[in-house]
Amino acid sequence: MVAKIIDGKAISEKMRAGLAKEVSNLVRHMPKPGLAVIVVGDDPASHVYVRSKAKQTIEVGMESFEYQLPASASEHQLLDLVATLNNDERVDGILVQLPLPHHINAEKVLRAIAPAKDVDGFHPLNVGLVATGSGGMVPCTPLGSMILIKSVRDNIAGLNAVIVGRSNIVGKPMAQLLLQESCTVTIAHSRTADLPAVVGAADILVAAVGRPEMVRGTWVKPGSVVIDVGINRVAAPDGKSKLVGDVAFGECLDRAAAITPVPGGVGPMTISCLLQNTLRAATARRA
Ligand code: GUN
């Protein structure tokens, strides 16, 4: 079997084209939806990501507000900015780029974002609403991963889903979404005993551990769907660097039924889902 390669880039582009159409209809009777992004410090990866967000926000016809604070900014300063944006009528979505410098309590900052503007879905109210299946803002990477799974499998009820990684950003919310689809869900992590055997039972595998090519092809169940959330920069043989996922992609091609590449899989979906959440926040808040 040769795995189908799930083209996240193409699916995310199609999503943004649909969003652009919706935004153009919406702005006939209300102001442009607005997304505010705050980045603190000078982590190069965060800046690349934030620039890409701003560009795509504008491309779908929304307003982009960018705030760059120095690494020395205080928690108080950041909380003040969040409070200002909570009360800014032009702003429908607020995203505070993670990681934050160590002297800032990230949890406190995420709790300060108005839940209705929490387009990352990280506020405890949204976490609770998603966990109870009562709506709420769904975190972008799990949402994008679910769209990719659905692009190759209509009905996933009853399938074994294994998530490797238990982060609040990906692993835990991904488990909630898969449970809502009636999968039998396992969350594996660094302390899991016999990880290859756990992974081997997965009809749907979501790898989100941040360890380059940790999941080997021989672990993967034949015929499974493999979603690789990892984005790891590693040294390439030519002396340069390259991006690889958490899954040894090449080894899975003759085992999995479908697999996401890195780059070009889950990554591009995250921003499209962020824009979708922003549009949703705008329509809900201004209805
Ligand atoms: N850093 C890495 N991924 C994310 C994300 O999805 N949201 C935020 N706010 N920061 C991130």
Boltz pocket constraint, residues with backbone or C-beta under 6 A from the ligand:
constraints:
  - pocket:
      binder: B
      contacts: [[A, 95], [A, 96], [A, 97], [A, 98], [A, 99], [A, 120], [A, 140], [A, 141], [A, 169], [A, 270]]
      max_distance: 6.0
